[in-house]
Amino acid sequence: MVKYFVLLIILGLSLQRFTYAQEYFRITADFTVKVKNSDGKLNLTKGKVFYDKNYKELLYDISFPQNEKWVLKDTSLIIIRKDTLYKKTSIPSINEFTVFHLALNSNLNDFGLKNSIYKINKVEKKKDLVLSYWKIPDQASTILDHVIIAKKDNRLESVVMIGNESKIVSRQFFKDYQKFDAFEFPRQIIQILYDENGLENYQITEFQNIKINDLENNSFYRSGF
């Protein structure tokens, strides 16, 4: 028994992540996305989202403004209408950087940057927040200069992305976490994107009826397209 606990201490976070990986592999929820652009235009999207980190196929089953499915798979965005392929577009591979994948892999608290090319170069404490500054290597090609992560009680609170000339590219706020034993997921994500003129575009994403390790809707985790 003593050797067992010594081993736990030695392995630390690595063992913790392995345990979580075995326990949490799927997430589904009702979602609502509200968008307000800098020109005043409003958009609303509602539906359900399904993600299985082993398949790495993200599916949005949209009910409003029209019934269709969006599947993000590898480097493709697939739109399905009436169970028929409607459109397929090439996109960057982003599923492993979504809030769903990061949360299921216990990497959300650092926004997945610990396992990226970004390197932490400064940490400071401001009131009840711990701020960490992540710098991308100079030889890497990107529109971002650095990323600032804010955590409270080791829980991700916000992410600020800084571009060239210290201009803010986007800000994200993660709120109203719901706990499922050791698993946590934010029920609200507020993102502010700045255009080339510095004007703000808002996107508020809200999740309800969150379910972990759903085994009743297998067909929604692999589209077949």
Backbone as numpy.savetxt, mean C-alpha at the origin, in Angstrom:
# Nx Ny Nz CAx CAy CAz Cx Cy Cz
13.45 -25.65 26.48 12.61 -24.45 26.48 13.48 -23.20 26.48
14.58 -23.20 27.25 15.49 -22.06 27.30 16.12 -21.82 25.94
16.56 -22.89 25.27 17.17 -22.77 23.94 16.17 -22.17 22.96
14.92 -22.54 23.09 13.88 -22.05 22.17 13.74 -20.54 22.28
13.69 -20.03 23.53 13.54 -18.58 23.69 14.80 -17.84 23.30
15.96 -18.43 23.49 17.21 -17.81 23.02 17.19 -17.68 21.50
16.70 -18.73 20.84 16.61 -18.70 19.38 15.67 -17.59 18.93
14.54 -17.41 19.62 13.60 -16.34 19.28 14.26 -14.98 19.37
15.04 -14.78 20.42 15.71 -13.50 20.62 16.73 -13.25 19.51
17.47 -14.28 19.12 18.50 -14.14 18.09 17.87 -13.82 16.75
16.80 -14.52 16.42 16.18 -14.33 15.10 15.40 -13.02 15.02
14.81 -12.60 16.13 14.15 -11.31 16.21 13.11 -11.08 15.14
13.26 -9.94 14.46 12.28 -9.50 13.48 12.15 -10.48 12.33
13.25 -11.13 11.93 13.18 -12.06 10.80 12.22 -13.19 11.10
12.28 -13.73 12.31 11.36 -14.80 12.69 9.94 -14.27 12.76
9.79 -13.03 13.27 8.46 -12.44 13.38 7.83 -12.30 12.00
8.60 -11.84 11.02 8.06 -11.69 9.67 7.71 -13.03 9.06
8.51 -14.05 9.35 8.22 -15.38 8.80 6.90 -15.89 9.36
6.68 -15.65 10.67 5.44 -16.09 11.29 4.24 -15.38 10.67
4.36 -14.07 10.50 3.26 -13.32 9.92 2.97 -13.79 8.50
4.06 -14.10 7.75 3.88 -14.52 6.36 3.06 -15.80 6.29
3.19 -16.64 7.31 2.42 -17.88 7.32 0.97 -17.63 7.71
0.72 -16.60 8.50 -0.61 -16.39 9.03 -1.48 -15.51 8.15
-0.91 -14.50 7.54 -1.70 -13.52 6.81 -1.29 -13.50 5.34
-2.17 -13.97 4.48 -1.82 -14.06 3.06 -2.88 -13.45 2.14
-4.09 -13.20 2.66 -5.16 -12.63 1.84 -5.86 -11.51 2.57
-6.36 -10.56 1.77 -7.18 -9.49 2.33 -8.25 -9.10 1.32
-9.45 -8.85 1.81 -10.54 -8.34 0.99 -11.27 -7.27 1.80
-11.87 -6.31 1.09 -12.58 -5.23 1.77 -13.47 -4.50 0.77
-14.48 -3.83 1.30 -15.24 -2.86 0.51 -14.41 -1.58 0.47
-14.37 -0.92 -0.68 -13.58 0.30 -0.76 -14.38 1.41 -1.43
-14.02 2.62 -1.05 -14.56 3.83 -1.68 -13.40 4.78 -1.94
-13.29 5.27 -3.16 -12.24 6.23 -3.52 -12.90 7.53 -3.96
-12.58 8.60 -3.26 -13.08 9.93 -3.61 -11.90 10.78 -4.09
-12.04 11.37 -5.26 -10.97 12.17 -5.85 -11.48 13.58 -6.08
-10.67 14.56 -5.66 -10.95 15.96 -5.96 -9.72 16.56 -6.60
-9.82 16.88 -7.87 -8.70 17.44 -8.61 -8.57 18.94 -8.38
-7.42 19.48 -8.71 -7.16 20.90 -8.50 -8.09 21.78 -9.31
-8.66 21.25 -10.39 -9.60 22.02 -11.21 -11.03 21.95 -10.70
-11.22 21.27 -9.55 -12.54 21.18 -8.94 -13.35 19.96 -9.32
-12.86 19.16 -10.27 -13.60 17.97 -10.70 -13.59 16.90 -9.60
-14.74 16.23 -9.45 -14.90 15.20 -8.43 -15.15 13.85 -9.08
-14.58 12.80 -8.49 -14.80 11.44 -8.97 -15.03 10.53 -7.79
-15.90 9.54 -7.99 -16.20 8.56 -6.95 -16.17 7.16 -7.55
-15.46 6.25 -6.87 -15.40 4.86 -7.29 -15.67 3.98 -6.08
-16.52 2.95 -6.26 -16.86 2.06 -5.15 -16.81 0.61 -5.62
-16.53 -0.29 -4.68 -16.53 -1.70 -5.01 -15.86 -2.53 -3.93
-15.32 -3.67 -4.32 -14.59 -4.55 -3.42 -13.20 -4.79 -3.99
-12.25 -5.01 -3.09 -10.89 -5.29 -3.51 -10.47 -6.64 -2.94
-9.69 -7.39 -3.73 -9.20 -8.71 -3.33 -7.71 -8.80 -3.63
-6.93 -9.30 -2.65 -5.51 -9.48 -2.90 -4.97 -10.69 -2.14
-4.23 -11.52 -2.85 -3.53 -12.67 -2.28 -2.05 -12.47 -2.58
-1.24 -12.34 -1.54 0.17 -11.99 -1.75 0.95 -13.10 -2.44
0.45 -14.33 -2.41 1.15 -15.43 -3.09 0.94 -15.37 -4.59
-0.27 -14.98 -5.02 -0.55 -14.85 -6.45 -0.11 -13.49 -6.99
-0.05 -12.48 -6.12 0.33 -11.11 -6.50 -0.55 -10.59 -7.64
-1.84 -10.85 -7.51 -2.81 -10.37 -8.49 -3.86 -9.55 -7.74
-3.89 -8.26 -8.02 -4.79 -7.34 -7.32 -6.04 -7.12 -8.15
-7.20 -7.39 -7.56 -8.46 -7.30 -8.29 -9.41 -6.32 -7.61
-9.86 -5.34 -8.40 -10.89 -4.41 -7.95 -12.19 -4.79 -8.65
-13.19 -5.20 -7.88 -14.51 -5.52 -8.42 -15.37 -4.28 -8.24
-15.44 -3.45 -9.27 -16.05 -2.13 -9.17 -17.56 -2.21 -9.42
-18.31 -1.55 -8.54 -19.77 -1.50 -8.68 -20.26 -0.11 -9.08
-19.44 0.92 -8.90 -19.80 2.28 -9.28 -18.54 3.02 -9.72
-18.55 3.75 -10.81 -19.71 4.23 -11.59 -20.29 3.23 -12.58
-19.58 2.11 -12.84 -20.16 1.06 -13.67 -19.55 -0.28 -13.25
-20.27 -1.35 -13.57 -19.80 -2.67 -13.18 -18.67 -3.12 -14.09
-17.51 -3.33 -13.52 -16.37 -3.87 -14.25 -15.31 -4.31 -13.24
-14.38 -5.09 -13.71 -13.28 -5.55 -12.86 -11.97 -5.00 -13.40
-11.12 -4.54 -12.50 -9.77 -4.12 -12.85 -8.81 -5.11 -12.21
-7.97 -5.71 -13.02 -6.99 -6.67 -12.52 -5.59 -6.12 -12.78
-4.82 -5.96 -11.71 -3.42 -5.55 -11.84 -2.58 -6.80 -11.63
-1.90 -7.20 -12.70 -1.17 -8.45 -12.70 0.15 -8.26 -13.45
1.26 -8.55 -12.79 2.59 -8.35 -13.38 2.69 -6.90 -13.87
2.84 -6.72 -15.16 2.95 -5.37 -15.73 1.73 -5.04 -16.59
0.58 -5.55 -16.20 -0.64 -5.33 -16.99 -1.79 -4.85 -16.12
-2.59 -3.93 -16.70 -3.88 -3.57 -16.15 -4.93 -4.14 -17.09
-5.74 -5.05 -16.56 -6.74 -5.75 -17.36 -8.12 -5.29 -16.91
-8.93 -4.82 -17.84 -10.29 -4.40 -17.53 -11.26 -5.44 -18.10
-12.13 -5.94 -17.23 -13.07 -7.00 -17.61 -14.50 -6.46 -17.47
-15.28 -6.62 -18.51 -16.69 -6.24 -18.48 -17.53 -7.42 -18.92
-18.54 -7.74 -18.12 -19.43 -8.86 -18.40 -18.64 -10.15 -18.64
-17.63 -10.36 -17.77 -16.79 -11.56 -17.81 -16.00 -11.70 -19.11
-15.81 -10.61 -19.83 -15.07 -10.62 -21.09 -13.96 -9.58 -21.04
-12.81 -9.93 -21.59 -11.70 -8.98 -21.64 -12.08 -7.77 -22.47
-12.06 -6.61 -21.84 -12.42 -5.37 -22.52 -11.19 -4.60 -22.97
-10.15 -4.56 -22.10 -8.96 -3.78 -22.43 -7.78 -4.29 -21.61
-6.61 -4.25 -22.20 -5.38 -4.64 -21.51 -4.31 -3.60 -21.80
-3.73 -3.05 -20.74 -2.75 -1.98 -20.87 -1.49 -2.31 -20.09
-0.34 -1.96 -20.62 0.92 -2.16 -19.92 1.13 -1.06 -18.90
1.51 -1.45 -17.69 1.78 -0.50 -16.60 3.02 -0.97 -15.84
3.61 -0.10 -15.01 4.71 -0.56 -14.15 4.21 -1.62 -13.17
5.09 -2.50 -12.77 4.73 -3.53 -11.79 4.66 -2.89 -10.41
3.46 -2.78 -9.84 3.29 -2.02 -8.60 2.69 -2.83 -7.46
2.22 -4.03 -7.70 1.48 -4.77 -6.68 2.26 -4.96 -5.38
3.57 -5.19 -5.49 4.37 -5.43 -4.30 4.60 -4.16 -3.49
4.19 -3.01 -4.02 4.34 -1.75 -3.31 3.01 -1.19 -2.83
1.93 -1.97 -2.99 0.62 -1.51 -2.53 0.48 -1.72 -1.03
-0.48 -1.01 -0.44 -0.72 -1.14 0.99 -1.12 -2.56 1.35
-1.75 -3.28 0.43 -2.19 -4.65 0.70 -0.99 -5.59 0.85
-0.08 -5.53 -0.12 1.09 -6.41 -0.08 1.99 -6.06 1.10
2.21 -4.77 1.33 3.08 -4.37 2.43 2.51 -4.79 3.78
1.21 -4.62 3.96 0.60 -4.99 5.24 0.66 -6.50 5.47
0.36 -7.29 4.44 0.38 -8.75 4.59 1.77 -9.28 4.84
2.80 -8.54 4.43 4.18 -8.96 4.66 4.84 -8.25 5.84
4.02 -7.55 6.64 4.52 -6.84 7.83 5.58 -5.80 7.47
5.45 -5.18 6.30 6.40 -4.16 5.87 5.77 -2.77 5.77
4.54 -2.63 6.23 3.87 -1.35 6.05 4.47 -0.27 6.95
4.99 -0.63 8.11 5.45 0.40 9.04 6.63 1.21 8.50
7.39 0.67 7.55 8.45 1.47 6.91 8.17 1.67 5.42
6.92 1.41 5.02 6.47 1.61 3.64 7.26 0.76 2.65
7.84 -0.33 3.15 8.60 -1.22 2.29 9.97 -0.70 1.90
10.38 0.44 2.43 11.66 1.04 2.01 12.87 0.27 2.52
12.68 -0.44 3.63 13.81 -1.20 4.19 14.31 -2.26 3.21
13.40 -2.76 2.36 13.76 -3.79 1.39 13.92 -3.22 -0.02
14.17 -1.91 -0.11 14.31 -1.26 -1.41 15.73 -0.71 -1.56
15.95 0.02 -2.66 17.29 0.62 -2.87 17.48 1.87 -2.02
16.42 2.35 -1.39 16.55 3.53 -0.53 17.32 3.17 0.74
18.10 4.12 1.23 18.88 3.92 2.44 18.55 5.03 3.44
18.36 4.63 4.68 18.03 5.60 5.71 19.28 6.41 6.06
19.14 7.74 6.11 20.31 8.57 6.41 20.11 9.51 7.59
18.88 9.55 8.14 18.67 10.37 9.33 17.39 9.94 10.03
17.42 9.98 11.36 16.23 9.70 12.17 16.13 10.77 13.23
14.92 11.30 13.42 14.73 12.31 14.46 13.35 12.15 15.08
13.20 12.68 16.26 11.92 12.58 16.98 11.31 13.96 17.10
10.05 14.10 16.71 9.30 15.34 16.85 8.01 15.05 17.60
7.96 15.50 18.84 6.83 15.23 19.73 6.62 13.72 19.82
5.45 13.21 19.40 5.19 11.78 19.54 5.47 11.01 18.25
6.12 11.66 17.27 6.43 11.01 16.00 7.92 10.75 15.86
8.25 9.64 15.21 9.62 9.34 14.84 9.73 9.48 13.32
10.57 10.40 12.87 10.74 10.65 11.45 12.01 10.00 10.95
11.92 9.29 9.85 13.10 8.71 9.22 13.18 9.23 7.79
14.40 9.56 7.37 14.65 10.13 6.05 15.37 9.10 5.19
14.79 8.78 4.05 15.31 7.73 3.18 15.79 8.35 1.88
17.06 8.12 1.56 17.69 8.72 0.38 17.95 7.64 -0.66
17.69 7.98 -1.93 17.97 7.05 -3.00 19.42 7.24 -3.45
20.14 6.16 -3.81 21.52 6.32 -4.28 21.63 7.28 -5.46
22.71 8.04 -5.51 22.88 9.06 -6.55 22.88 8.46 -7.94
23.36 7.22 -8.08 23.45 6.62 -9.41 22.10 6.13 -9.93
21.10 6.03 -9.05 19.78 5.56 -9.48 19.02 6.70 -10.17
18.25 6.33 -11.17 17.48 7.30 -11.93 16.05 7.31 -11.42
15.60 8.44 -10.87 14.25 8.56 -10.34 13.86 10.02 -10.22
12.56 10.26 -10.21 12.10 11.64 -10.04 12.12 12.04 -8.57
12.34 11.08 -7.67 12.35 11.36 -6.24 13.76 11.56 -5.73
13.89 12.49 -4.79 15.17 12.73 -4.14 15.25 11.97 -2.82
14.19 12.09 -2.01 14.15 11.32 -0.77 12.71 11.19 -0.29
12.53 10.33 0.69 11.21 10.03 1.26 11.29 10.18 2.77
10.27 10.80 3.35 10.21 10.98 4.81 9.07 10.13 5.35
9.41 9.25 6.29 8.43 8.36 6.92 8.18 8.84 8.35
6.91 8.98 8.72 6.56 9.33 10.09 5.84 8.15 10.74
6.32 7.76 11.92 5.71 6.65 12.66 5.37 7.09 14.09
4.29 6.51 14.58 3.91 6.71 15.97 3.66 5.35 16.58
4.37 5.03 17.66 4.29 3.72 18.30 4.55 2.61 17.27
5.53 2.86 16.40 5.96 1.93 15.35 4.86 1.65 14.32
3.90 2.53 14.21 2.80 2.41 13.24 2.94 3.54 12.22
2.85 3.20 10.94 3.00 4.20 9.89 1.90 5.25 9.99
2.32 6.53 10.05 1.37 7.64 10.11 1.32 8.41 8.79
2.48 8.65 8.19 2.49 9.43 6.96 3.75 9.14 6.15
3.64 9.43 4.84 4.75 9.31 3.91 4.77 10.57 3.06
5.92 11.23 3.03 6.09 12.43 2.21 7.19 12.15 1.20
6.88 12.33 -0.09 7.84 12.10 -1.15 8.34 13.43 -1.69
9.66 13.58 -1.68 10.29 14.83 -2.08 11.02 14.63 -3.41
10.75 15.51 -4.35 11.38 15.43 -5.67 12.56 16.37 -5.79
12.90 16.70 -7.02 14.01 17.62 -7.27 13.70 19.00 -6.72
14.77 19.70 -6.34 14.66 21.06 -5.80 13.79 21.10 -4.55
13.76 19.99 -3.83 13.05 19.88 -2.55 11.54 20.13 -2.68
10.99 19.90 -3.85 9.56 20.06 -4.04 8.81 18.81 -3.58
7.71 19.01 -2.86 6.91 17.89 -2.41 6.12 17.32 -3.58
6.28 16.03 -3.84 5.56 15.35 -4.91 4.22 14.83 -4.41
4.23 14.23 -3.23 2.98 13.71 -2.67 3.11 13.55 -1.16
1.95 13.55 -0.52 1.86 13.25 0.91 0.75 12.23 1.11
1.01 11.25 1.95 0.01 10.24 2.27 -0.13 10.12 3.78
-1.38 9.97 4.23 -1.67 9.83 5.65 -2.48 8.55 5.86
-2.05 7.74 6.82 -2.66 6.44 7.09 -3.37 6.52 8.44
-4.70 6.34 8.42 -5.50 6.61 9.61 -6.45 5.46 9.94
-6.95 5.52 11.17 -8.03 4.63 11.63 -7.68 3.16 11.42
-6.58 2.73 12.01 -6.14 1.34 11.87 -7.12 0.38 12.55
-7.32 -0.77 11.94 -8.09 -1.85 12.53 -7.16 -3.03 12.79
-7.25 -3.61 13.97 -6.38 -4.71 14.36 -7.09 -6.05 14.19
-6.34 -7.03 13.70 -6.79 -8.42 13.63 -5.68 -9.25 14.27
-5.74 -9.43 15.57 -4.62 -10.04 16.32 -3.37 -9.20 16.09
-2.34 -9.78 15.45 -1.09 -9.05 15.22 -1.11 -8.23 13.94
-2.16 -8.38 13.15 -2.25 -7.70 11.85 -3.00 -6.38 12.01
-2.48 -5.33 11.34 -3.13 -4.03 11.36 -3.28 -3.51 9.94
-4.39 -2.79 9.71 -4.62 -2.24 8.38 -5.34 -0.90 8.51
-4.88 0.12 7.77 -5.53 1.44 7.86 -6.85 1.46 7.11
-7.89 1.98 7.75 -9.19 2.04 7.11 -9.38 3.32 6.28
-8.42 4.22 6.41 -8.48 5.44 5.60 -7.07 5.85 5.18
-6.93 6.16 3.89 -5.66 6.66 3.36 -5.97 7.95 2.61
-5.33 9.02 3.03 -5.49 10.31 2.37 -4.20 10.61 1.61
-4.33 10.85 0.32 -3.16 11.17 -0.50 -3.36 12.53 -1.17
-2.32 13.34 -1.08 -2.31 14.64 -1.74 -1.19 14.63 -2.77
-1.57 14.78 -4.04 -0.61 14.82 -5.14 -0.50 16.25 -5.63
0.74 16.67 -5.93 0.99 18.03 -6.39 1.36 18.01 -7.87
0.69 18.87 -8.65 1.02 18.93 -10.07 2.20 19.86 -10.30
2.55 20.09 -11.57 3.73 20.88 -11.89 3.60 22.34 -11.44
2.37 22.78 -11.18 2.15 24.14 -10.69 2.01 24.22 -9.18
2.20 23.08 -8.51 2.11 23.05 -7.07 0.70 22.97 -6.54
-0.28 22.74 -7.42 -1.67 22.64 -6.99 -1.96 21.25 -6.44
-2.89 21.18 -5.50 -3.16 19.93 -4.79 -4.31 19.15 -5.42
-4.10 17.84 -5.54 -5.13 16.90 -5.98 -5.31 15.88 -4.86
-6.54 15.75 -4.38 -6.81 14.90 -3.22 -7.42 13.56 -3.65
-6.98 12.51 -2.96 -7.61 11.20 -3.12 -7.78 10.59 -1.73
-9.02 10.29 -1.38 -9.32 9.67 -0.09 -9.86 8.27 -0.33
-9.16 7.28 0.19 -9.56 5.88 0.05 -10.00 5.35 1.41
-11.19 4.78 1.47 -11.71 4.23 2.72 -12.07 2.76 2.54
-11.78 1.96 3.57 -12.04 0.52 3.55 -13.00 0.16 4.67
-13.95 -0.72 4.34 -14.89 -1.25 5.33 -15.02 -2.76 5.13
-15.54 -3.42 6.16 -15.76 -4.87 6.11 -14.49 -5.61 5.69
-13.40 -5.25 6.31 -12.11 -5.87 6.01 -12.11 -7.31 6.51
-11.64 -8.21 5.67 -11.57 -9.62 6.04 -10.19 -10.16 5.68
-9.60 -10.88 6.62 -8.26 -11.44 6.43 -8.37 -12.94 6.18
-7.53 -13.43 5.27 -7.47 -14.86 4.94 -8.83 -15.41 4.52
-9.47 -14.70 3.63 -10.77 -15.10 3.09 -10.62 -16.39 2.28
-11.38 -17.41 2.63 -11.32 -18.69 1.93 -12.63 -18.98 1.18
-13.52 -18.01 1.13 -14.84 -18.24 0.53 -14.96 -17.71 -0.90
-14.00 -16.90 -1.34 -14.11 -16.26 -2.65 -12.86 -16.52 -3.49
-12.47 -17.77 -3.59 -11.22 -18.10 -4.27 -11.15 -17.57 -5.70
-12.27 -17.54 -6.40 -12.25 -17.13 -7.81 -11.90 -15.66 -7.98
-12.02 -14.87 -6.91 -11.72 -13.44 -7.02 -10.23 -13.14 -6.82
-9.46 -14.15 -6.45 -8.03 -13.92 -6.22 -7.17 -14.32 -7.41
-7.75 -14.99 -8.38 -7.07 -15.31 -9.64 -8.08 -15.15 -10.77
-7.87 -14.15 -11.60 -8.89 -13.80 -12.61 -8.97 -14.77 -13.76
-7.87 -15.42 -14.10 -7.85 -16.30 -15.27 -7.54 -15.57 -16.56
-7.29 -14.23 -16.47 -6.96 -13.47 -17.67 -5.46 -13.18 -17.71
